[in-house]
């Protein structure tokens, strides 16, 4: 699992009511093969766990991702990926949210 910084994951969108709609929600980007193996589809809710922490995310299937790789957004106000890995790549467990 890796993380990336969304352009709008900043205090500017959190503190400015006119821009708040741009603040990203957590999403789990993954390959189609991984999604099929886990029984999740684009738009499904998922739980990602690593190092004793968990975050909730919405599944987004990306054609060009390699099987076994997934990405979360850093800096989101809720369900921040930094809670799992603090910006360093590592292993994570993904399950479908109930």
N, C-alpha and C positions, 0 to 999 in steps of 0.2 A: 504494500500500500504506500502510496505517496500522497503528497498534498500540494496544492497550488493556491496562490493568492488571487482572489477575484478583484477586479478593478474597483468595485463598489463596496468591498468589505472594509470600510473605514468609518471613522467617527463622523465624517461629513454626512453620510447617509443616515446614520443613527440619530444625529442631533438636529438635522434639518427636516422638518415635516414635509416640505415640498419634494424632497428627494428620497424619502423613506421607502417609497415603492421600489427603488433600485437596489435596496439592501438584499444581498443574496441569502437564500435559504440553503441549508445543507443538502447536498446531493452527492450520491455515490455513483461515480462514473465507472462502468465496468464493461468488459467484453461480452458479446452475445453468448459465447460458449459458456462462460462462467454463470451468466444469468440463467441459462437453461439448466445447468447442472444444479443450481441452487433453487430452482423453481420460482424465480422472480421475473417480473416483466417491467418494462419501462413504465415509470410512474408509481410502482409499488413502494410501500414503506419498508425500510430495512433497518436493522440494528447492526452497527459495526463495533466490535470490541477489540481492545488491545491493551496490554499492560494494566489490567484491572479496571479500565474505564470503558464507557460505552457512549456512543452518540447515535441519534436517530437521523436518518437521511432518506431522501427519495431516490430511487434507482433511475439512472439515466444510462441507457445502453449506447455505447460508442463502437461503431464498426471498426475503427482503426486501432483500438486498444488491443494489445497482446493478451492472450489468455493468461490468467493468473495475476494480472495487474489491475489495480483499481486506484481511484483518486478521490479525495475529499477536499472541500474548500477550507482554507485557513482563514481565521479572523471573523467568522460569522458570529453574530451576537448570541445565538443559541446553537447548541450542538457543534461547538467549535472543534475542528480536527486537531488542534493543538493539544486538546485534552488527551488524545490517544498517543501521539508520537512526538509532539513538540517540534514539528518541522523536519524530522529525520525519517527517511523511509524505513519501513519495518513490516512485520507480519501482522495480520489482523484476521479476525473471524467475522464472517458476514452471515446473518440469519434474517429470514423474512419476519417482519413485525406482525404480531397477531392483532 
